[in-house]
Amino acid sequence: MARGLRQALSAKISAENLKGIYDSYDVIGDIAIVRLTEKTVNYSLEIAEAIMKIHKNVKTVLAQSGAVHGEFRLRRLKYVAGIEKTVTFHREYGCVFQVDIEKCYFSPRLHYERMRIARQVKDGEIVVNMFAGVGCFSIVIGKHSGVEKIYSIDVNPVAVQYMQSNVSMNGLFGKVISIRGDSKEVIETRLKHVADRVLMPLPEKALDYLPYALLSLKERGGWIHYYDFVHCGKDESPVAKVERKVAERLRDIGARFHFSSGRVVRSTGPNWYQVVLDVAIKPNLKV
């Protein structure tokens, strides 16, 4: 995308300023989100027009300033061009998600992860998604596996409203159960020892919430899909660094476990990475 965007802008923006354009941008449904620098903010309209020319389906371009923020992980967005809106329909793997990208967290860059997890879910499993957002992981799993039930939890009331709508829209009513609340409290009061598999797709809170993921698993054990952010030097392995941190936490809890696999999901900045670990939890946990 970056090469196509820069090529489209080469006649309008100097080579020096072209270097300041971010290497990538998100396309969510018919909305594109770009990051602008001090050098490129004056070319925001030209950048937006180029994106809409490259992506014929894009009707709105918004600019994001800064990282996601707050308890609900929201983006600060500013209208740039096209139709002024923040609500869109995003499609992947035969699923459709309606989302207000100003009021709910959503990342199109996790599409591969959503299907990767769905392919691991066995027939008849019960899944707990501790940080479900508008329901993307839960709905992809519901559509592409033989899962029995998915308890889909989020603390953001707007996200839960969209999740409920998305569950209905994708024909998964009764299979994906939307729950509003803090997953710690929901698991303690409603979902102890019910799950064969637990998803933790919120890197900022995953380590603190790990004991509750264990509490949600059946006493015979199961799987935890753990996501985290990590900063690494040139010679460090992001996966190994996260494994060491998680292993220490699990040993402190008294869990018996092994890491089945780990991978870098994406780079999130210079020397920063998002990592996922697939953790097999063995029976007889001390939770």
Secondary structure, DSSP 8 states (H G I E B T S, - for coil): -HHHHHHHHTTTS-HHHHTTS-S--EEETTEEEEE--TTTGGGHHHHHHHHHHH-TT--EEEEE-SS-BTTTTB--EEEEEES---EEEEEETTEEEEEETTTS---GGGHHHHHHHHTT--TT-EEEESS-TTTHHHHHHHHHS--SEEEEEES-HHHHHHHHHHHHHTT-BTTEEEEES-HHHHHHHH-TT-BSEEEE--TTTHHHHHHHHHHHB-TT-EEEEEEEEEE--TT--HHHHHHHHHHHHHHHHT--EEEEEEEEEEEEETTEEEEEEEEEE-SS---
